[in-house]
Amino acid sequence: MGITGRAALVRLAVLAVLWGSSFLWAAIALRGLPPGVLTVVRLALGSALLLAVCRLRGVRLPTEPRVWLHLAVVAAIGNVVPLLLFAYAVRSIDSHVGGMLNATTPLWTLAIGVCLGGVGPVRGRYLGGLVAGLVGTLMVIGTWPPGEGLPAVPTMLGLTAAASYGASYVYIDRYMSRLDRPPIALAAGQLVAGTGLALIALPVTGPHSLDAVHLGPEVVVATIALGAFCTGFATVLNIRQVADVGPAASVVLYLLPVVAAVLGWLVLGEKITPLTIVGTAIVLAGVALTRTPQSDTEERAAGGSGSRLRAGTDLDG
């Protein structure tokens, strides 16, 4: 099943802009909000929108404690941890670099799945994709060929965030793929759980005084854009996209670093080096090698449950 028809193409473009712009909005919002506070507000706004959609559609949230335990785990490793880490990272690296680091998520997903024995035999093209992803990442962060690299700590935070996203997809496939619940209900529950976890972590991740909070107009607009649109509305849109086109919806992954780079250059005046362009292209080629048509066919044959669940998980930073 491919992406055909005007509606699916429009959703693809809108999702690419929403998720690709999240690093730009985060960079602006962090001028007035600490990472911990931004994460709480972003998840709360996204939760509010999804809860409103559930109410309008007459969809109820899960009630079983077992389901909420799974949602809490996915929220922790698929929302709170990566959003916090990316928020800390983009304070020291350009927003488009954050978008590129986020593009390594499918490679982390495959690597973690292989390590945990969650995938079948590893084919040569999968290994080639992982190697290409590693080489491309090293080129972007400036460690190969030897040269002036990015700051080590923020770069590692970004890569760890992408790995956390990858771990969340592996967890969903292993423990939640057979849950017979509406995707919008699971997505709303995940963001509600994430908001609660982020609030619990706020004494550690938040400011020690209100002096660190500066709510200028651009900070407010950026925060609303992140929470209501890049998190809440994009989730609703992606659920519809996955329902219509199946696993082909994942093609949006290839557009995110491109959108992030263009917006960072246009709005923030970030410098994009030839090495960054080449490295990002190699990473995306590696992602393409690890996402074969056969795997899509196998997922459709299995009922597409994993794809429906992943529709409720953010792909942005």
TAKA-V202365 format. One record per pair of residues at least 24 apart in sequence whose C-alpha atoms are under 6 Angstrom apart, sorted by sequence separation. I is the first residue (numbers start at 1). J is the second residue. D is the distance in Angstrom with one decimal. If there is no record, write none. Layout:
# TAKA-V202365
I:J:D
I:J:D
This chain:
# TAKA-V202365
247:296:6.0
35:87:5.3
108:163:5.2
105:162:4.8
109:166:4.0
101:159:5.9
108:166:5.2
102:162:5.2
105:166:5.3
89:154:4.3
89:157:5.9
89:158:5.9
24:95:5.8
23:95:5.2
85:157:5.4
86:158:5.4
239:311:4.9
238:311:5.8
85:161:5.7
235:312:5.7
82:161:4.1
77:164:5.4
78:165:5.0
78:168:5.1
77:168:5.6
74:168:5.6
80:194:6.0
75:190:5.3
71:190:5.1
75:194:4.8
72:193:5.4
61:185:5.1
187:312:4.5
183:309:5.9
177:305:5.4
177:306:5.0
173:306:5.6
140:276:4.7
50:188:5.3
140:279:5.2
139:279:5.1
47:188:5.9
136:279:4.0
47:191:5.2
47:192:5.5
136:282:5.0
136:283:4.9
133:283:4.3
44:195:5.6
43:195:5.3
133:286:5.0
132:286:5.0
40:195:5.7
100:257:5.0
129:286:3.7
40:198:5.4
99:257:4.8
129:289:5.0
99:260:5.7
129:290:5.6
96:260:4.8
125:289:5.8
126:290:4.9
96:261:4.5
36:202:5.8
96:264:5.7
36:205:4.6
37:206:5.6
36:206:4.6
33:213:5.1
32:213:5.3
46:227:4.9
32:214:4.3
45:227:4.8
46:228:5.1
32:215:5.7
45:228:5.3
49:232:5.7
42:227:4.0
46:231:5.3
46:232:4.0
32:219:6.0
29:219:4.5
29:222:5.3
29:223:5.6
25:222:4.9
19:230:5.7
18:230:5.0
83:317:5.8
16:252:5.9
20:256:4.3
16:255:5.9
20:259:5.0
21:260:5.6
16:256:5.6
20:260:4.8
3:245:5.9
1:245:5.8
2:248:5.6
19:316:4.8
